[in-house]
Amino acid sequence: MSDQVFFTKPVKAPKKDKSLLIRMSVDERSIFDERLRESGYKAAGAFVRDYVINSKPKRRYVIIPQAQKASEHLVELAQMIMDDEEKEVLVKKIVYVAMNVFGELEKVRLGGKGEEGEDYDW
């Protein structure tokens, strides 16, 4: 066996040639600068890069107004059920919610015999 010495090639760091422009208000910038100082980073780019790559972002939820409205109506309906409201009033509330909140009920025939043979007049 020969006494050969093997050297590994140095690994080149990837080029950081892509830029990102972030617009901030004066207040946001002052908060950013304060956090940059607290973290000990000298360069803002390194601070942002490490934060974005190493942290897990919080999921952002957006509540749409229709969902909020539907939720409110369903709570009202639940309260009506707990108060033993009459079936006819409950059914009218359900139809109202279905048509005005969840969309119009087209191509659905709502007339006919209900539970226990009652006729519902829509």
N, C-alpha and C positions, 0 to 999 in steps of 0.2 A: 504494500500500500504506500502511496506517495504522500508526502506531507504538503498537500495543497490546502490553501486557505480560500474559503469561499466568502465572497462579499455579496450582500444583497444590494439591489439598486435602491436608492432613496425614493421613498414614495412622495410624489409631488402633491401638494395640497391643491384641491380643485380651485380653479379660477373663480373669483367672485366678481363677475363682470355684468351681472344683471342688477339693475337699480329698481328701487321702489320709492315712490314719492308719497308721503303722507301729509295731508293737510290737517292742521290742528288750530283750534281757537287759542287765544292768549292763555286762558285758564288751563286748557289741556296741556299746552306746552310747558307751563310752569310746573304742573304736576309731573310731567314726563322728566323734566330736568331734575326735579327733586329726587325722583326714584332712580334716575341715572347716577346721581351723586351718592345716594344711599347704597347702591349696589356695588360701587367701586369701579365700575367700567369707565374707561376714558373715552371710548368711541361709542357714539349712539348706535351706529350700525351693528356693532358686535353685541350690544345690549339687546337690541330688538331681535336680531337673528337668534341669539341664545334663548331668549324668552319665547319666541314663536316656535322654535323647534323643540324645546324641552318641556313646554307646558301643555297641559291638556285644556283646550278651551271649554268654557261653559256653553252648554246648548242654549241657544236663544229661542225663546218661545214667543210667538205672536198670537194673541187672541183676537180673532176676527169678530167684528160686531155681531154678525149673524149667529155665531156660536154662543156668544154671551146672551143674546136675546133668547135663543132656543133654551139655554140652561135656565134662565129665569122662568120661562113658561113651563118647563118641565117641573121645576120646584113648585110652582103654583098648582100644577096638576096633581102632584104628589100630595100636597096639602089638602086639596079637594077630596082625594081618595081617603086620606086619613080622617077627614071630617064627615065621612059617609055621605058625600054629596049624591044627589040623584043621578042615575045612569044617564038620563037624557042630557043633563047639564054636562056631565063628564064627556060624553060623546061629542057634544057640540064644541067643547073646549079642545078636544083632540083634533077635530076637523079644522077648527080655527088655526091651531098651531101648525098642523100639516100644510094647510093652504098658504098661510101667511109667513111662516118661518121656514119650513122645509121645502117650499115650492108648491106650485099649484098641482092639484091632483087631477091631471088630465087623463082621459081614457080609462078612468076607474069609475065604475058605477057604484055609488054609495047607497042607493035606495035598496029596498028589499026588506026581508025579515031579519030582525035582529035576534039577539039571544032571547030565549024563552018566548019566541013568537011575536015580540013587539014589532009594530010597524014604525020605522023611523022616517019622518018627513024631512027630507033634506031640502 
